[in-house]
Amino acid sequence: IRESIVKACQHDMRYWHRKVPLAFFADRVSVSRVTGYSAYYLMHGEHPLLPLDLCDMSFLVHGFTSGMSSADLLALRIRQLERHEEDISNAATVLREARFRSKAQFEKRFERKLRHKFYQPGDLVIVRNSKIEMSLNKKHKPRYIGPFEVDRRTQGGSYVLKELDGTFIRKSVAAFRLYPY
């Protein structure tokens, strides 16, 4: 514990007393080499939920490697628990960049599905007959109804249609059911 506190202080021992509770907490949640479990797990029967799991799920501290000494591991855990501003800002930039990359990848992958085609008033459309989709005898029923003329697009995204003679259809129709005529 003492060695991990010294490493966490980065050899500036003026504020060692601030690191002691973090060092003991990090020791309790770290897996023991003897038992293969953390002291917290042996006491409560479940893995500990760390404060950074609750608020900063992407909180990263660089330096974790395989084959570390216990003191180095505890020093890095203390640094994690301290939540330095520079670590939080680095984690935020990494997270922001990853989200933008993920967004770009998603938009590229689903480019054809994300393309929105809005029908203009006066366009002729046919309506998919979704009423028959779950019926067993749908083979001989009409899949599409129409043609209809688009009157306007509602604020929610559905369309108000009218017959070709100008008679309005009472219910609006969802956009995914419309196909150009």
C-alpha positions, 0 to 999 in steps of 0.5 A, spaced: 500 500 500 505 504 501 509 503 495 502 504 491 501 511 495 508 513 493 507 512 486 500 515 485 503 521 488 509 521 483 514 522 488 511 529 491 509 527 498 506 533 500 499 530 499 500 523 501 494 523 506 489 525 500 491 518 497 490 513 503 483 512 502 483 511 495 489 506 496 485 502 501 479 502 496 483 500 490 486 495 494 479 492 496 477 492 489 483 489 486 483 481 485 488 478 490 493 473 487 492 468 493 484 467 492 483 470 485 478 474 487 477 481 490 476 482 497 469 486 495 467 480 492 469 475 497 465 479 502 459 481 498 459 475 493 458 480 487 463 485 483 464 492 485 461 497 482 466 503 481 464 510 481 467 511 474 462 506 472 456 510 474 458 516 471 464 516 466 463 509 463 469 511 458 473 513 463 480 511 461 487 511 464 493 509 460 498 505 462 495 498 464 499 492 461 499 485 462 504 483 468 504 489 472 506 489 479 501 490 484 504 497 486 503 499 479 496 496 479 494 500 485 497 506 483 493 506 476 487 505 480 488 510 485 489 515 479 483 512 476 479 514 482 482 521 483 479 522 476 484 528 474 481 533 469 487 531 464 484 524 464 477 526 464 478 531 458 483 526 454 477 521 455 472 526 453 476 527 446 477 520 445 470 518 446 467 524 442 472 522 436 470 515 437 462 517 436 464 521 430 467 515 427 461 511 429 456 516 426 460 516 419 460 509 419 453 508 420 451 513 415 456 510 410 453 503 412 446 505 411 446 510 406 440 508 402 436 507 408 437 514 411 436 517 404 429 521 405 424 522 399 419 526 401 413 526 396 410 533 394 403 535 393 400 533 387 405 526 386 401 520 385 403 514 389 400 507 391 399 505 398 402 498 401 396 494 403 399 493 410 392 490 413 393 483 409 401 482 411 399 478 417 393 474 414 394 467 411 390 468 405 394 474 402 396 471 396 390 473 392 389 479 395 391 486 392 398 488 395 397 495 393 392 500 393 391 506 389 393 510 385 392 516 390 394 524 390 399 527 395 395 533 398 400 534 404 405 532 409 403 532 416 408 535 421 409 528 424 411 525 417 405 522 415 401 524 408 394 526 407 392 523 401 386 524 396 383 520 390 384 522 383 377 526 383 379 530 389 376 526 395 380 526 401 382 520 405 380 521 412 386 517 415 393 520 414 398 514 411 405 513 414 411 514 409 413 507 409 407 505 406 407 509 400 411 508 393 411 512 387 406 511 382 
